[in-house]
Amino acid sequence: MEKRMNKEELEKLIEDLKLDKNEYWILSSGALVLRGIYPDAGDLDIAVTEKGLQELKNNYDLKKKENGWYIVNDKIECILDTKESWKIEKYGNYNLQSIEKYYEFLKKSTREKDKARIPLIERYMKNR
C-alpha cells in the first residue's frame, strides 16, 4: 500500500506546489484531510483553470491519462475545470472543492471507498 499523507504532509506538498493558489482548488480526500474530516490522503487531486494547467505544464512534465486527468508527479494529479464560486469553498489558506459538490459526487459513486465517506460528510455538514 502506498504511503498515505497526514494533514501536515499534505500541507507541505501544497506549499511546495509550483502553482498560483488562485488557479486551483483541492478535491476529494485532500480537501477532507484539510478540513479535519479524514485522517489521511493517498495523493493530492486538484482541479485547475486553463492558466493553472499552463503553469503546471511550464513547471512539471505532465502526463495525460486516458480519463482526462494529468499526472503532475507521483503524489499529485489534476483535472482541467472552470473556476466557479459554487464549486469552491475557501477554508483557511486553501481553496477546496465545496463540501456540497463533493457530497453530490459521493452519492453518485459506486466505489466502496466513496460510499464509506458519505456518513462523515453528512455529519460534517450537519455540525458546521
LOSENU-220869 format. One record per residue: residue number from 1; residue in three letters; chain; x, y, z of N, C-alpha, C in turn. Coordinates in steps of 0.001 Angstrom, whole numbers, plus 524288, in hexadecimal, padded with zeros to 5 digits. Example, Ala and Ser with C-alpha at 12.3 -4.5 7.8 and 13.67 -1.06 7.14 Angstrom:
% LOSENU-220869
nupa num = 1; residu = ALA; chaine = A; nu = 83386; nv = 7E9C6; nw = 81E78; cau = 8300C; cav = 7EE6C; caw = 81E78; cu = 83390; cv = 7F31C; cw = 81E78
nupa num = 2; residu = SER; chaine = A; nu = 83232; nv = 7F736; nw = 81BA8; cau = 83566; cav = 7FBDC; caw = 81BE4; cu = 83264; cv = 8001E; cw = 81EBE
% end
This chain:
% LOSENU-220869
nupa num = 1; residu = MET; chaine = A; nu = 8033C; nv = 7FB56; nw = 80000; cau = 80000; cav = 80000; caw = 80000; cu = 80369; cv = 804EB; cw = 80000
nupa num = 2; residu = GLU; chaine = A; nu = 801AE; nv = 808DC; nw = 7FD17; cau = 804D6; cav = 80D9D; caw = 7FCBB; cu = 804D0; cv = 81087; cw = 801E9
nupa num = 3; residu = LYS; chaine = A; nu = 808C3; nv = 813B3; nw = 802B5; cau = 8092B; cav = 816D9; caw = 80770; cu = 8050B; cv = 81B24; cw = 80737
nupa num = 4; residu = ARG; chaine = A; nu = 801AE; nv = 81B3D; nw = 80B1A; cau = 7FD92; cav = 81F3B; caw = 80B4D; cu = 7FFA8; cv = 8240A; cw = 80E2C
nupa num = 5; residu = MET; chaine = A; nu = 7FD68; nv = 82885; nw = 80D07; cau = 7FF47; cav = 82D6F; caw = 80F44; cu = 7FB69; cv = 82F87; cw = 81348
nupa num = 6; residu = ASN; chaine = A; nu = 7FD82; nv = 83113; nw = 817CE; cau = 7FA39; cav = 833A9; caw = 81BB2; cu = 7F9C6; cv = 83976; cw = 81A48
nupa num = 7; residu = LYS; chaine = A; nu = 7F723; nv = 83C7B; nw = 81D7B; cau = 7F625; cav = 84200; caw = 81C4A; cu = 7FB37; cv = 84514; cw = 81B8B
nupa num = 8; residu = GLU; chaine = A; nu = 7FEFA; nv = 84448; nw = 81EF9; cau = 803E6; cav = 84738; caw = 81EA6; cu = 806D5; cv = 845F3; cw = 8199B
nupa num = 9; residu = GLU; chaine = A; nu = 80700; nv = 840F5; nw = 81837; cau = 809AD; cav = 83F60; caw = 81363; cu = 806DF; cv = 8418E; cw = 80E95
nupa num = 10; residu = LEU; chaine = A; nu = 801C7; nv = 84191; nw = 80ED1; cau = 7FEA9; cav = 843B0; caw = 80A81; cu = 7FF95; cv = 84997; cw = 809F5
nupa num = 11; residu = GLU; chaine = A; nu = 7FFA6; nv = 84C59; nw = 80E56; cau = 8009B; cav = 851FE; caw = 80E38; cu = 80600; cv = 85330; cw = 80BF4
nupa num = 12; residu = LYS; chaine = A; nu = 809DE; nv = 85012; nw = 80D47; cau = 80F2F; cav = 850CF; caw = 80B25; cu = 80F27; cv = 84FEF; cw = 8053F
nupa num = 13; residu = LEU; chaine = A; nu = 80C7B; nv = 84BE2; nw = 80370; cau = 80C17; cav = 84AC1; caw = 7FDDC; cu = 8098C; cv = 84F5D; cw = 7FB02
nupa num = 14; residu = ILE; chaine = A; nu = 8056A; nv = 85189; nw = 7FD3C; cau = 802A6; cav = 855F8; caw = 7FAE4; cu = 80624; cv = 85ACC; cw = 7FAD3
nupa num = 15; residu = GLU; chaine = A; nu = 808DB; nv = 85BA7; nw = 7FF29; cau = 80C5E; cav = 86022; caw = 7FF9B; cu = 810A5; cv = 85FFF; cw = 7FB71
nupa num = 16; residu = ASP; chaine = A; nu = 8128E; nv = 85B57; nw = 7FA37; cau = 816C8; cav = 85AB7; caw = 7F664; cu = 814E4; cv = 85AB0; cw = 7F0B9
nupa num = 17; residu = LEU; chaine = A; nu = 80FCA; nv = 85A98; nw = 7EFF0; cau = 80D9B; cav = 85A61; caw = 7EAA9; cu = 80EC1; cv = 85F78; cw = 7E7BF
nupa num = 18; residu = LYS; chaine = A; nu = 81107; nv = 85EF0; nw = 7E31D; cau = 8125B; cav = 8638A; caw = 7DFF4; cu = 80D9C; cv = 86512; cw = 7DCBA
nupa num = 19; residu = LEU; chaine = A; nu = 809DB; nv = 8679D; nw = 7DF6A; cau = 804EC; cav = 868FD; caw = 7DCF2; cu = 80246; cv = 86D52; cw = 7E013
nupa num = 20; residu = ASP; chaine = A; nu = 80064; nv = 8715A; nw = 7DD6D; cau = 7FD96; cav = 875A3; caw = 7DFF3; cu = 7F8C9; cv = 87376; cw = 7E2BF
nupa num = 21; residu = LYS; chaine = A; nu = 7F844; nv = 874AC; nw = 7E7CB; cau = 7F407; cav = 87254; caw = 7EAE0; cu = 7EE9D; cv = 87408; cw = 7E915
nupa num = 22; residu = ASN; chaine = A; nu = 7EE46; nv = 87823; nw = 7E5FF; cau = 7E93A; cav = 879D5; caw = 7E3EE; cu = 7E7AF; cv = 876F2; cw = 7DEF3
nupa num = 23; residu = GLU; chaine = A; nu = 7EB1E; nv = 8738F; nw = 7DD13; cau = 7EA1F; cav = 870C5; caw = 7D82C; cu = 7E8C4; cv = 86B04; cw = 7D903
nupa num = 24; residu = TYR; chaine = A; nu = 7E7F2; nv = 86979; nw = 7DDE4; cau = 7E66F; cav = 86405; caw = 7DEF7; cu = 7E34D; cv = 8639D; cw = 7E3FB
nupa num = 25; residu = TRP; chaine = A; nu = 7E0A7; nv = 85F3B; nw = 7E485; cau = 7DDF8; cav = 85DEF; caw = 7E967; cu = 7DE9E; cv = 8581D; cw = 7EA64
nupa num = 26; residu = ILE; chaine = A; nu = 7DEA3; nv = 856C4; nw = 7EF5E; cau = 7DFDE; cav = 85179; caw = 7F11F; cu = 7DAE0; cv = 84E3A; cw = 7F15D
nupa num = 27; residu = LEU; chaine = A; nu = 7DB45; nv = 8497C; nw = 7EF4E; cau = 7D6CE; cav = 845FC; caw = 7EEE8; cu = 7D736; cv = 8415F; cw = 7F2AF
nupa num = 28; residu = SER; chaine = A; nu = 7D302; nv = 83E8B; nw = 7F32E; cau = 7D2D7; cav = 83945; caw = 7F559; cu = 7D52B; cv = 838DC; cw = 7FAD1
nupa num = 29; residu = SER; chaine = A; nu = 7D837; nv = 834AD; nw = 7FBB1; cau = 7DA36; cav = 833A3; caw = 800F4; cu = 7DDD5; cv = 837F0; cw = 802ED
nupa num = 30; residu = GLY; chaine = A; nu = 7E0AE; nv = 83A7D; nw = 7FF6A; cau = 7E40A; cav = 83ED2; caw = 80113; cu = 7E0E3; cv = 84322; cw = 803B8
nupa num = 31; residu = ALA; chaine = A; nu = 7DC5C; nv = 84473; nw = 8016E; cau = 7D8F6; cav = 84873; caw = 803AE; cu = 7D6B7; cv = 8469B; cw = 808E9
nupa num = 32; residu = LEU; chaine = A; nu = 7D5AC; nv = 8418E; nw = 8095A; cau = 7D3A8; cav = 83F69; caw = 80E49; cu = 7D7CE; cv = 83F99; cw = 8128E
nupa num = 33; residu = VAL; chaine = A; nu = 7DCA1; nv = 83E4F; nw = 81136; cau = 7E0E6; cav = 83E63; caw = 81503; cu = 7E1C2; cv = 843F9; cw = 816FB
nupa num = 34; residu = LEU; chaine = A; nu = 7E1CF; nv = 847C4; nw = 81371; cau = 7E2B2; cav = 84D2E; caw = 81503; cu = 7DE4B; cv = 84F35; cw = 81883
nupa num = 35; residu = ARG; chaine = A; nu = 7D996; nv = 84D47; nw = 817C6; cau = 7D526; cav = 84ED6; caw = 81B1E; cu = 7D519; cv = 84BD6; cw = 8204B
nupa num = 36; residu = GLY; chaine = A; nu = 7D868; nv = 847D7; nw = 820C9; cau = 7D881; cav = 844BD; caw = 8258E; cu = 7D454; cv = 84086; cw = 825B8
nupa num = 37; residu = ILE; chaine = A; nu = 7D1FE; nv = 83F41; nw = 82137; cau = 7CDE3; cav = 83B4D; caw = 820F7; cu = 7D02D; cv = 835D7; cw = 82068
nupa num = 38; residu = TYR; chaine = A; nu = 7D4B0; nv = 83582; nw = 81DEF; cau = 7D708; cav = 8307D; caw = 81C90; cu = 7DCC4; cv = 8309E; cw = 81E23
nupa num = 39; residu = PRO; chaine = A; nu = 7DF03; nv = 82C3F; nw = 81FE0; cau = 7E454; cav = 82C69; caw = 82208; cu = 7E8C2; cv = 82CE7; cw = 81E0B
nupa num = 40; residu = ASP; chaine = A; nu = 7E805; nv = 82AC4; nw = 81950; cau = 7EC66; cav = 82AC0; caw = 815A8; cu = 7EA8A; cv = 82A4E; cw = 81002
nupa num = 41; residu = ALA; chaine = A; nu = 7EE27; nv = 82B79; nw = 80C73; cau = 7ECFC; cav = 82B2E; caw = 806DB; cu = 7F16C; cv = 82849; cw = 8041D
nupa num = 42; residu = GLY; chaine = A; nu = 7F009; nv = 82524; nw = 8003B; cau = 7F3FE; cav = 82248; caw = 7FD42; cu = 7F6C2; cv = 825B9; cw = 7F952
nupa num = 43; residu = ASP; chaine = A; nu = 7F3FD; nv = 829BD; nw = 7F773; cau = 7F649; cav = 82D62; caw = 7F3BA; cu = 7F36C; cv = 83291; cw = 7F421
nupa num = 44; residu = LEU; chaine = A; nu = 7F503; nv = 83646; nw = 7F0F7; cau = 7F281; cav = 83B5F; caw = 7F0CD; cu = 7EFFE; cv = 83C00; cw = 7EB76
nupa num = 45; residu = ASP; chaine = A; nu = 7EAD6; nv = 83C4C; nw = 7EB65; cau = 7E7F1; cav = 83D43; caw = 7E696; cu = 7E652; cv = 842F8; cw = 7E691
nupa num = 46; residu = ILE; chaine = A; nu = 7E781; nv = 845AA; nw = 7E23C; cau = 7E60A; cav = 84B26; caw = 7E1CE; cu = 7E34E; cv = 84C21; cw = 7DC9F
nupa num = 47; residu = ALA; chaine = A; nu = 7DFEE; nv = 8500A; nw = 7DCA2; cau = 7DD9C; cav = 851FE; caw = 7D7CE; cu = 7E071; cv = 85713; cw = 7D69C
nupa num = 48; residu = VAL; chaine = A; nu = 7E199; nv = 857F5; nw = 7D1A3; cau = 7E484; cav = 85C9C; caw = 7D018; cu = 7E1AF; cv = 85F89; cw = 7CBB7
nupa num = 49; residu = THR; chaine = A; nu = 7E2A8; nv = 8649C; nw = 7CB98; cau = 7E0B3; cav = 867D8; caw = 7C757; cu = 7E446; cv = 86715; cw = 7C29C
nupa num = 50; residu = GLU; chaine = A; nu = 7E2C8; nv = 8694C; nw = 7BE1F; cau = 7E62E; cav = 86928; caw = 7B972; cu = 7EB8F; cv = 86B6C; cw = 7BABE
nupa num = 51; residu = LYS; chaine = A; nu = 7EB85; nv = 86FEB; nw = 7BD65; cau = 7F071; cav = 8727B; caw = 7BEE3; cu = 7F3A1; cv = 86EF4; cw = 7C286
nupa num = 52; residu = GLY; chaine = A; nu = 7F0EC; nv = 86C75; nw = 7C63B; cau = 7F393; cav = 868E9; caw = 7C9D9; cu = 7F5EC; cv = 8643F; cw = 7C719
nupa num = 53; residu = LEU; chaine = A; nu = 7F316; nv = 86215; nw = 7C34D; cau = 7F51B; cav = 85D9D; caw = 7C055; cu = 7F9FE; cv = 85F33; cw = 7BD58
nupa num = 54; residu = GLN; chaine = A; nu = 7F9E1; nv = 863D4; nw = 7BB08; cau = 7FE78; cav = 865B4; caw = 7B828; cu = 8031C; cv = 8666D; cw = 7BBD5
nupa num = 55; residu = GLU; chaine = A; nu = 80202; nv = 86883; nw = 7C078; cau = 8061C; cav = 86942; caw = 7C469; cu = 80889; cv = 863F6; cw = 7C5EB
nupa num = 56; residu = LEU; chaine = A; nu = 8052F; nv = 86003; nw = 7C6B2; cau = 80728; cav = 85AC8; caw = 7C7FC; cu = 80A67; cv = 85897; cw = 7C37C
nupa num = 57; residu = LYS; chaine = A; nu = 80899; nv = 85953; nw = 7BEA9; cau = 80B87; cav = 8576C; caw = 7BA19; cu = 810E4; cv = 859FE; cw = 7B9C6
nupa num = 58; residu = ASN; chaine = A; nu = 8112D; nv = 85EE4; nw = 7BB62; cau = 81632; cav = 861AF; caw = 7BB56; cu = 819E3; cv = 85FCD; cw = 7BFA5
nupa num = 59; residu = ASN; chaine = A; nu = 817AD; nv = 85DF1; nw = 7C3F6; cau = 81ADF; cav = 85C81; caw = 7C886; cu = 81BA0; cv = 856AA; cw = 7C962
nupa num = 60; residu = TYR; chaine = A; nu = 81878; nv = 85379; nw = 7C6C3; cau = 818B1; cav = 84DCE; caw = 7C78B; cu = 8183B; cv = 84B0E; cw = 7C245
nupa num = 61; residu = ASP; chaine = A; nu = 819BE; nv = 84626; nw = 7C232; cau = 81930; cav = 842EC; caw = 7BD81; cu = 81402; cv = 83FF5; cw = 7BDF6
nupa num = 62; residu = LEU; chaine = A; nu = 80FB7; nv = 8428D; nw = 7BC91; cau = 80A8A; cav = 84034; caw = 7BD2A; cu = 809C6; cv = 83BA5; cw = 7B96E
nupa num = 63; residu = LYS; chaine = A; nu = 8070A; nv = 837B5; nw = 7BB56; cau = 80592; cav = 8333D; caw = 7B816; cu = 7FFA2; cv = 832EF; cw = 7B821
nupa num = 64; residu = LYS; chaine = A; nu = 7FD37; nv = 832EA; nw = 7B384; cau = 7F784; cav = 832AD; caw = 7B33A; cu = 7F5B9; cv = 82D02; cw = 7B376
nupa num = 65; residu = LYS; chaine = A; nu = 7F1DC; nv = 82C08; nw = 7B6CB; cau = 7EF9D; cav = 826CC; caw = 7B750; cu = 7EAF1; cv = 8264C; cw = 7B39C
nupa num = 66; residu = GLU; chaine = A; nu = 7E941; nv = 8217E; nw = 7B2B9; cau = 7E4D9; cav = 8208C; caw = 7AF34; cu = 7DFCA; cv = 82309; cw = 7B11D
nupa num = 67; residu = ASN; chaine = A; nu = 7DF3D; nv = 823AB; nw = 7B641; cau = 7DA69; cav = 825D8; caw = 7B877; cu = 7DA4A; cv = 82BD3; cw = 7B87B
nupa num = 68; residu = GLY; chaine = A; nu = 7DE40; nv = 82E52; nw = 7B62E; cau = 7DE60; cav = 83405; caw = 7B5EE; cu = 7E178; cv = 8369B; cw = 7BA48
nupa num = 69; residu = TRP; chaine = A; nu = 7E2D4; nv = 833B1; nw = 7BE4D; cau = 7E607; cav = 835BB; caw = 7C290; cu = 7EBB6; cv = 835F7; cw = 7C0D0
nupa num = 70; residu = TYR; chaine = A; nu = 7EEC8; nv = 83922; nw = 7C39B; cau = 7F464; cav = 83988; caw = 7C2A4; cu = 7F752; cv = 837C6; cw = 7C784
nupa num = 71; residu = ILE; chaine = A; nu = 7FB8B; nv = 834F3; nw = 7C6AE; cau = 7FF18; cav = 8339B; caw = 7CAFB; cu = 8031F; cv = 837F4; cw = 7CB42
nupa num = 72; residu = VAL; chaine = A; nu = 80352; nv = 83AA1; nw = 7CFB9; cau = 80716; cav = 83ED3; caw = 7D087; cu = 80C35; cv = 83C7F; cw = 7D27D
nupa num = 73; residu = ASN; chaine = A; nu = 80BC8; nv = 83933; nw = 7D67B; cau = 81037; cav = 83635; caw = 7D883; cu = 80DFE; cv = 8316F; cw = 7DB51
nupa num = 74; residu = ASP; chaine = A; nu = 8113A; nv = 82E94; nw = 7DE34; cau = 80F58; cav = 829B7; caw = 7E09F; cu = 80B52; cv = 82A8F; cw = 7E4EF
nupa num = 75; residu = LYS; chaine = A; nu = 80A81; nv = 82F6D; nw = 7E6A5; cau = 806C2; cav = 83088; caw = 7EADE; cu = 80241; cv = 83412; cw = 7E931
nupa num = 76; residu = ILE; chaine = A; nu = 80290; nv = 83669; nw = 7E480; cau = 7FEAF; cav = 83A51; caw = 7E2F1; cu = 7FC6E; cv = 8391F; cw = 7DD90
nupa num = 77; residu = GLU; chaine = A; nu = 7F735; nv = 8397D; nw = 7DD35; cau = 7F484; cav = 8391F; caw = 7D833; cu = 7F0DA; cv = 83DCB; cw = 7D7C2
nupa num = 78; residu = CYS; chaine = A; nu = 7EFD1; nv = 83F6C; nw = 7D2E5; cau = 7EC53; cav = 843E0; caw = 7D22D; cu = 7E89B; cv = 842F6; cw = 7CDA2
nupa num = 79; residu = ILE; chaine = A; nu = 7E476; nv = 845FA; nw = 7CDB6; cau = 7E099; cav = 845F6; caw = 7C97D; cu = 7DF5A; cv = 84BA2; cw = 7C82E
nupa num = 80; residu = LEU; chaine = A; nu = 7DEA7; nv = 84CAF; nw = 7C334; cau = 7DD34; cav = 851E6; caw = 7C171; cu = 7D76D; cv = 852CB; cw = 7C29C
nupa num = 81; residu = ASP; chaine = A; nu = 7D62C; nv = 85759; nw = 7C4D1; cau = 7D0BD; cav = 8589B; caw = 7C615; cu = 7D012; cv = 85E88; cw = 7C5CF
nupa num = 82; residu = THR; chaine = A; nu = 7CB3C; nv = 86049; nw = 7C5BE; cau = 7CA3A; cav = 865DF; caw = 7C5E1; cu = 7C978; cv = 86785; cw = 7CB89
nupa num = 83; residu = LYS; chaine = A; nu = 7CB9D; nv = 86C08; nw = 7CCD3; cau = 7CB61; cav = 86DF3; caw = 7D230; cu = 7C63B; cv = 870E0; cw = 7D2F3
nupa num = 84; residu = GLU; chaine = A; nu = 7C2C3; nv = 86E9B; nw = 7D60B; cau = 7BDC1; cav = 87105; caw = 7D72D; cu = 7BCE6; cv = 870DF; cw = 7DD12
nupa num = 85; residu = SER; chaine = A; nu = 7BAB5; nv = 87511; nw = 7DF2E; cau = 7BA60; cav = 8759F; caw = 7E4E5; cu = 7B765; cv = 8712E; cw = 7E788
nupa num = 86; residu = TRP; chaine = A; nu = 7B389; nv = 86EFC; nw = 7E505; cau = 7B081; cav = 86AD2; caw = 7E78B; cu = 7B391; cv = 865B2; cw = 7E7FE
nupa num = 87; residu = LYS; chaine = A; nu = 7B7E3; nv = 86538; nw = 7E537; cau = 7BB16; cav = 8607D; caw = 7E573; cu = 7BF3E; cv = 860C7; cw = 7E9B6
nupa num = 88; residu = ILE; chaine = A; nu = 7C049; nv = 8657E; nw = 7EB9A; cau = 7C4DE; cav = 86668; caw = 7EEE3; cu = 7C357; cv = 868D0; cw = 7F415
nupa num = 89; residu = GLU; chaine = A; nu = 7C5FE; nv = 86707; nw = 7F828; cau = 7C52E; cav = 86900; caw = 7FD72; cu = 7CA78; cv = 86AAF; cw = 7FF89
nupa num = 90; residu = LYS; chaine = A; nu = 7CAD5; nv = 86F70; nw = 80170; cau = 7CFB3; cav = 87141; caw = 803D6; cu = 7CFF7; cv = 86EE5; cw = 8094B
nupa num = 91; residu = TYR; chaine = A; nu = 7D452; nv = 86C6D; nw = 80A89; cau = 7D4F9; cav = 86A08; caw = 80FB3; cu = 7DA7F; cv = 86B4D; cw = 81187
nupa num = 92; residu = GLY; chaine = A; nu = 7DB07; nv = 86EE2; nw = 8152F; cau = 7E03D; cav = 8709D; caw = 816CE; cu = 7E30C; cv = 872FC; cw = 81220
nupa num = 93; residu = ASN; chaine = A; nu = 7E7B3; nv = 87109; nw = 810FE; cau = 7EAC5; cav = 872EE; caw = 80C8B; cu = 7E996; cv = 87009; cw = 8077F
nupa num = 94; residu = TYR; chaine = A; nu = 7E5D5; nv = 86C87; nw = 80797; cau = 7E507; cav = 86903; caw = 8032D; cu = 7DFDA; cv = 869E0; cw = 8005D
nupa num = 95; residu = ASN; chaine = A; nu = 7DFF0; nv = 868D4; nw = 7FB58; cau = 7DB2A; cav = 86876; caw = 7F849; cu = 7D9E9; cv = 862A4; cw = 7F7DF
nupa num = 96; residu = LEU; chaine = A; nu = 7D576; nv = 8611F; nw = 7FA0C; cau = 7D3F0; cav = 85BA2; caw = 7FA0F; cu = 7CEFC; cv = 85AE3; cw = 7F6DE
nupa num = 97; residu = GLN; chaine = A; nu = 7CE67; nv = 85628; nw = 7F4DF; cau = 7C986; cav = 854BB; caw = 7F24D; cu = 7C52B; cv = 8557A; cw = 7F651
nupa num = 98; residu = SER; chaine = A; nu = 7C0DF; nv = 857E6; nw = 7F4C0; cau = 7BCA8; cav = 858C1; caw = 7F87A; cu = 7BAC2; cv = 85375; cw = 7FA8C
nupa num = 99; residu = ILE; chaine = A; nu = 7B97A; nv = 85364; nw = 7FF80; cau = 7B7E8; cav = 84E7F; caw = 80200; cu = 7B2D9; cv = 84C72; cw = 7FF91
nupa num = 100; residu = GLU; chaine = A; nu = 7AF6A; nv = 84FF8; nw = 7FDF3; cau = 7AA86; cav = 84E4E; caw = 7FB76; cu = 7AB94; cv = 84BB4; cw = 7F633
nupa num = 101; residu = LYS; chaine = A; nu = 7AF2A; nv = 84DF4; nw = 7F330; cau = 7B078; cav = 84BAA; caw = 7EE11; cu = 7B2EF; cv = 84647; cw = 7EECA
nupa num = 102; residu = TYR; chaine = A; nu = 7B65C; nv = 845C6; nw = 7F29E; cau = 7B8D3; cav = 840B4; caw = 7F3A3; cu = 7B4BF; cv = 83CC3; cw = 7F57E
nupa num = 103; residu = TYR; chaine = A; nu = 7B124; nv = 83E76; nw = 7F8C6; cau = 7ACFC; cav = 83B0E; caw = 7FAB6; cu = 7A9B0; cv = 83902; cw = 7F622
nupa num = 104; residu = GLU; chaine = A; nu = 7A869; nv = 83C65; nw = 7F271; cau = 7A56B; cav = 83AB7; caw = 7EDCC; cu = 7A87C; cv = 83699; cw = 7EABB
nupa num = 105; residu = PHE; chaine = A; nu = 7AD92; nv = 83777; nw = 7EA27; cau = 7B0EE; cav = 833A6; caw = 7E775; cu = 7B0C9; cv = 82E62; cw = 7EA4A
nupa num = 106; residu = LEU; chaine = A; nu = 7B15D; nv = 82E7E; nw = 7EF78; cau = 7B174; cav = 829AA; caw = 7F280; cu = 7AC5E; cv = 82698; cw = 7F1F9
nupa num = 107; residu = LYS; chaine = A; nu = 7A804; nv = 82961; nw = 7F201; cau = 7A2F1; cav = 826B9; caw = 7F1B1; cu = 7A234; cv = 823E6; cw = 7EC77
nupa num = 108; residu = LYS; chaine = A; nu = 7A4D2; nv = 825B6; nw = 7E861; cau = 7A460; cav = 82342; caw = 7E335; cu = 7A87E; cv = 81EFC; cw = 7E258
nupa num = 109; residu = SER; chaine = A; nu = 7AC7F; nv = 81EEE; nw = 7E58D; cau = 7B0D8; cav = 81B4A; caw = 7E4D2; cu = 7AF4F; cv = 815AD; cw = 7E637
nupa num = 110; residu = THR; chaine = A; nu = 7B1A2; nv = 81208; nw = 7E37B; cau = 7B0CD; cav = 80C7F; caw = 7E4AC; cu = 7B575; cv = 80A2E; cw = 7E79D
nupa num = 111; residu = ARG; chaine = A; nu = 7B995; nv = 80D56; nw = 7E85E; cau = 7BE3A; cav = 80B5B; caw = 7EB15; cu = 7BD37; cv = 80AFD; cw = 7F0EE
nupa num = 112; residu = GLU; chaine = A; nu = 7BEBE; nv = 8069C; nw = 7F337; cau = 7BDE1; cav = 805BD; caw = 7F8D7; cu = 7C082; cv = 809EC; cw = 7FC2D
nupa num = 113; residu = LYS; chaine = A; nu = 7C547; nv = 80B7E; nw = 7FAB7; cau = 7C804; cav = 80F6A; caw = 7FDE3; cu = 7C50C; cv = 81498; cw = 7FDE4
nupa num = 114; residu = ASP; chaine = A; nu = 7C256; nv = 815C8; nw = 7F9A0; cau = 7BF33; cav = 81A8F; caw = 7F96D; cu = 7BA43; cv = 81A01; cw = 7FCB9
nupa num = 115; residu = LYS; chaine = A; nu = 7B7A7; nv = 8158A; nw = 7FC45; cau = 7B2E2; cav = 8149A; caw = 7FF53; cu = 7B404; cv = 814F9; cw = 8052D
nupa num = 116; residu = ALA; chaine = A; nu = 7B88A; nv = 8131D; nw = 806C9; cau = 7B9FC; cav = 81322; caw = 80C53; cu = 7BAB5; cv = 818AD; cw = 80E72
nupa num = 117; residu = ARG; chaine = A; nu = 7BBBF; nv = 81C74; nw = 80B05; cau = 7BC9A; cav = 821DC; caw = 80CBC; cu = 7B785; cv = 824E0; cw = 80D78
nupa num = 118; residu = ILE; chaine = A; nu = 7B33B; nv = 822F0; nw = 80B55; cau = 7AE46; cav = 825CD; caw = 80B8B; cu = 7ACAE; cv = 82738; cw = 81124
nupa num = 119; residu = PRO; chaine = A; nu = 7ACB7; nv = 82387; nw = 814E4; cau = 7AB3A; cav = 824FC; caw = 81A42; cu = 7AECE; cv = 8292D; cw = 81CA1
nupa num = 120; residu = LEU; chaine = A; nu = 7B3D6; nv = 8290D; nw = 81B57; cau = 7B77E; cav = 82D00; caw = 81D54; cu = 7B600; cv = 83269; cw = 81B56
nupa num = 121; residu = ILE; chaine = A; nu = 7B4A9; nv = 832BB; nw = 81658; cau = 7B339; cav = 837B6; caw = 813F4; cu = 7AE05; cv = 839A3; cw = 81632
nupa num = 122; residu = GLU; chaine = A; nu = 7AA50; nv = 83612; nw = 816CB; cau = 7A539; cav = 83795; caw = 818F8; cu = 7A5D8; cv = 839C6; cw = 81E7D
nupa num = 123; residu = ARG; chaine = A; nu = 7A90A; nv = 83741; nw = 821A0; cau = 7AA01; cav = 83917; caw = 826FD; cu = 7AC95; cv = 83E7F; cw = 826E5
nupa num = 124; residu = TYR; chaine = A; nu = 7B075; nv = 83F1A; nw = 8237F; cau = 7B339; cav = 8441D; caw = 8230D; cu = 7AF70; cv = 84882; cw = 82189
nupa num = 125; residu = MET; chaine = A; nu = 7AC1E; nv = 84789; nw = 81D9B; cau = 7A880; cav = 84B88; caw = 81BC2; cu = 7A476; cv = 84CE9; cw = 81FF6
nupa num = 126; residu = LYS; chaine = A; nu = 7A2DF; nv = 84910; nw = 822EC; cau = 79EFE; cav = 849E9; caw = 82707; cu = 7A14E; cv = 84D3C; cw = 82B79
nupa num = 127; residu = ASN; chaine = A; nu = 7A646; nv = 84C63; nw = 82CA3; cau = 7A8C0; cav = 84EEB; caw = 83119; cu = 7AB76; cv = 85416; cw = 82FFD
nupa num = 128; residu = ARG; chaine = A; nu = 7AB9E; nv = 855C2; nw = 82B1A; cau = 7AE93; cav = 85AA2; caw = 82A2B; cu = 7AB44; cv = 85F73; cw = 82AC2
% end
